[in-house]
Each structure stands twice: as C-alpha cells, then as structure tokens.
Amino acid sequence: MLKFGALVLVLWLTPSTHTPAYRATTARHLVVSTWQVLPWFTALSALLSLVLIRIVVVTALSYGLSQYALQMVVRVLVLELIPLSAAMFVALRAGLLFNAGASSAHQGRRVQRVADLSLEQLRTELTPRVLADAFSVLALAMVSSLIALVLTYVMVYGLSPWGLPGFTRTVGQVFDLTVSLSFVIKAFLFSMAVAVVPMAASLERDPALADKGMQPGSVRLFLVLLLVEAASLVVKYI
C-alpha cells in the first residue's frame, strides 16, 4: 500500500508524466469523481448541516450558552464531520467504480502484486484515478465546509450583514495556526488514504473474494481514517 502510494506520488511529480493523453484521462476521471456528484452531495450535506446547526443553536440557547454555539458548530461540523463524511463517501463510490472496472477489464488475468504493474499502466491507468479520487475528497470537503459556514451565519445572525465582524472574529479564533494546519494535513491524509488504500487492496485481493461483494481494503481504510482523526484530535485538544 505504501509502495503503491509512493509510486503514484513520484509519477505525479515527474514532468514526463503530464502528457496530453494523461491530462485528458485525468480530466475525465475528475468529471466522474467530482463534478458529477458535487451538486447533490453538496445539497445533501447542506441539508444535514442545517439540521445539526439548528439543533446546536437551539440547545445552546436553552442552556444559556449562546456565545458558544458558533464555536461548537464550527469545531464539530466543519472541522470533524464534513471532512470525514466526504472521505467516506468518496471511498465507497471510488471502490465500487474501481471494482466494477477491474472485474470487466481484468477477466482471465489478475495482477497479484503492485510490482507486476508496468510503468505505463501506473502512469496512464492508475495515477489519474488516484489523483482524481484524492481531489474529489478535498473538493467535496471544502465546498461543503464553506456552505456550512454560510448556513451557520444565516442561522445565528439571519440575513443581516451586521454580524460579519463577530462571525469572522469567532471563526478566526477557532481556526488558529495549530487548528488550521491540523485541518489541512488531515484533509490531505484523508484524500490520500481514500485514493490509495482501496485501490492497492484491489490489486492484491484474493480471487476467492472477487464475487463476495466486499470492497477490498475497507477495514484497512477505516482504520487509517480513524488513526488520522484520532491524531488530529490529539493535536488540537490535548
């Protein structure tokens, strides 16, 4: 898994990889992995965010803690739930698409190790898919986070522009240097884990499990996401 991820990163950073055919393949995967799902994923995320924001704001008001409602929403929803939900969604969708493509493209043959892949296969077939899945996690998380911040402002201050100074000050207090770096690094690690772990596991999967309906590497991916999330919480709150 680590070797496959390192190979993909090296190929991505190699100038000779970025041929017109490579860029066209990457653009096609970006459309499938991000553009096609961005509108309805954003709408669903906005709906769930609206419900959670309303619950937090009403609960904080009932306990006389309205001054902490905005910070609670930003810390719980924007910093934790949205990046994790985007990673889980892309992992499920990317794994299903890759397994469907692999089962039809590799009938009668199977790559048993990453070392069996040729450099051309890695460059033209797998690297664009990995980069597209990684970008999809980042794009969905960032767009949903921005929409959640807008909804939070509307729920707390309404449509009045006079709440912007207090809102930006509170959000700025939450996103200090440590939290901002932790958020960026966590989003990057989520994206790389989602893009690399299921695909590496699919290349190493047992033929006996090919028709079991199991997504290869799912347990491994959940463990990696859990470790990244736990490390992020330790850095921010301990």
Buried (B, 14 or more C-beta within 10 A) or exposed (E): BEEBBEBBBEBBEEEEBBEEEBEEBBEEBBEBBBEEBBEEBBEBBBEBBBEBBEEBBEEBEEEEEEEBBBBBBBBBBBBBBBBBBBBBBBBBBBBEBBBEEBEEEEEEEBBEEBEEBEEEEBBBBBBBBBBBBBBBBBBBBBBBBEBBBEBBBBBBBEEEEEBEEEBEEBBEEBBEEEBEEBBEBBBBBBBBBBBBBBBBBBBBBEEEEBEEEBBBBBEBBBEBBEEBBEBBBEBBEE
